[in-house]
Amino acid sequence: MRIVTIILSLLDAIGWVFIARNTLFSESDPATMGLDKAAGWIVTILLLLTAVPAFVLALKNLRPKTALALALVFPVGIGALVTAATLYFTYLM
């Protein structure tokens, strides 16, 4: 379980790199630049609250179930954020 958690945490970090590159460091349309930056910071905070602690717990071999759960929360959280944004801009805007 420890190896799986470490691999998932590293995959979370790789996913964050792609998202951060496209939201925080890209030249976006000025009308949507604020939304892009906000999404990038939200994803960064989600990574810092889930994948980083999971990686540390897995390295120290502490609380393996908690570490695995934290590593899985990042991709689920990204999916929830994308779904929420899609529903918001589809039905409420």
VEXKE-74490 format. One record per residue (C-alpha): residue in one letter; y, z, x. Coordinates in Angstrom, 3 decimals. Example, Ala and Ser with C-alpha at 12.3 -4.5 7.8 and 13.67 -1.06 7.14 Angstrom:
BEGIN
residu A	y -4.500	z 7.800	x 12.300
residu S	y -1.060	z 7.140	x 13.670
***
This chain:
BEGIN
residu M	y 0.000	z 0.000	x 0.000
residu R	y 2.314	z 0.703	x 2.938
residu I	y 2.063	z -2.837	x 4.320
residu V	y 2.676	z -4.357	x 0.895
residu T	y 5.783	z -2.230	x 0.447
residu I	y 7.148	z -3.227	x 3.847
residu I	y 6.521	z -6.910	x 3.108
residu L	y 8.148	z -6.640	x -0.326
residu S	y 11.161	z -4.854	x 1.146
residu L	y 11.591	z -7.580	x 3.734
residu L	y 11.265	z -10.250	x 1.040
residu D	y 13.917	z -8.389	x -0.970
residu A	y 16.230	z -8.506	x 2.049
residu I	y 15.586	z -12.237	x 2.508
residu G	y 16.366	z -12.799	x -1.161
residu W	y 19.561	z -10.808	x -0.776
residu V	y 20.616	z -13.004	x 2.159
residu F	y 20.351	z -16.128	x 0.009
residu I	y 22.201	z -14.534	x -2.899
residu A	y 24.916	z -13.013	x -0.700
residu R	y 25.447	z -16.298	x 1.119
residu N	y 25.998	z -18.082	x -2.181
residu T	y 28.165	z -15.424	x -3.797
residu L	y 30.047	z -13.445	x -1.171
residu F	y 30.526	z -16.051	x 1.544
residu S	y 30.915	z -19.313	x -0.336
residu E	y 34.015	z -21.215	x -1.287
residu S	y 33.890	z -21.090	x -5.044
residu D	y 36.030	z -22.388	x -7.834
residu P	y 39.094	z -20.110	x -8.024
residu A	y 38.435	z -19.540	x -11.732
residu T	y 35.011	z -18.029	x -11.097
residu M	y 35.487	z -16.573	x -7.618
residu G	y 35.925	z -13.051	x -8.999
residu L	y 32.656	z -13.249	x -10.912
residu D	y 30.854	z -14.564	x -7.842
residu K	y 32.176	z -11.758	x -5.647
residu A	y 31.305	z -9.134	x -8.274
residu A	y 27.772	z -10.486	x -8.583
residu G	y 27.396	z -10.445	x -4.813
residu W	y 28.514	z -6.829	x -4.567
residu I	y 26.279	z -5.765	x -7.457
residu V	y 23.270	z -7.362	x -5.772
residu T	y 24.215	z -5.722	x -2.466
residu I	y 24.432	z -2.297	x -4.100
residu L	y 21.102	z -2.921	x -5.846
residu L	y 19.527	z -3.751	x -2.491
residu L	y 20.964	z -0.624	x -0.871
residu L	y 19.704	z 1.581	x -3.698
residu T	y 16.195	z 0.121	x -3.959
residu A	y 14.835	z -1.969	x -1.087
residu V	y 16.356	z -0.022	x 1.799
residu P	y 14.981	z 3.362	x 0.655
residu A	y 11.628	z 1.712	x -0.082
residu F	y 11.528	z 0.309	x 3.448
residu V	y 12.407	z 3.676	x 4.987
residu L	y 9.817	z 5.520	x 2.900
residu A	y 7.172	z 2.973	x 3.808
residu L	y 7.970	z 3.177	x 7.515
residu K	y 7.681	z 6.967	x 7.432
residu N	y 4.551	z 6.713	x 5.267
residu L	y 6.033	z 9.023	x 2.624
residu R	y 5.614	z 8.723	x -1.143
residu P	y 3.843	z 5.333	x -1.153
residu K	y 3.918	z 4.860	x -4.935
residu T	y 7.636	z 5.619	x -5.101
residu A	y 8.315	z 3.247	x -2.214
residu L	y 6.363	z 0.451	x -3.888
residu A	y 8.153	z 1.029	x -7.184
residu L	y 11.532	z 0.893	x -5.451
residu A	y 10.582	z -2.335	x -3.671
residu L	y 9.653	z -3.887	x -7.016
residu V	y 12.857	z -2.776	x -8.752
residu F	y 15.032	z -5.189	x -6.741
residu P	y 13.534	z -8.463	x -8.047
residu V	y 13.221	z -7.029	x -11.546
residu G	y 16.868	z -5.933	x -11.390
residu I	y 17.963	z -9.403	x -10.273
residu G	y 16.060	z -10.924	x -13.167
residu A	y 17.659	z -8.495	x -15.594
residu L	y 21.141	z -9.254	x -14.250
residu V	y 20.619	z -13.011	x -14.533
residu T	y 19.235	z -12.648	x -18.054
residu A	y 22.113	z -10.404	x -19.119
residu A	y 24.720	z -12.779	x -17.670
residu T	y 23.070	z -15.776	x -19.321
residu L	y 22.951	z -14.085	x -22.706
residu Y	y 26.534	z -12.847	x -22.365
residu F	y 27.978	z -16.225	x -21.491
residu T	y 25.796	z -18.045	x -24.023
residu Y	y 26.392	z -15.906	x -27.096
residu L	y 29.499	z -13.811	x -26.531
residu M	y 31.858	z -16.133	x -24.697
***
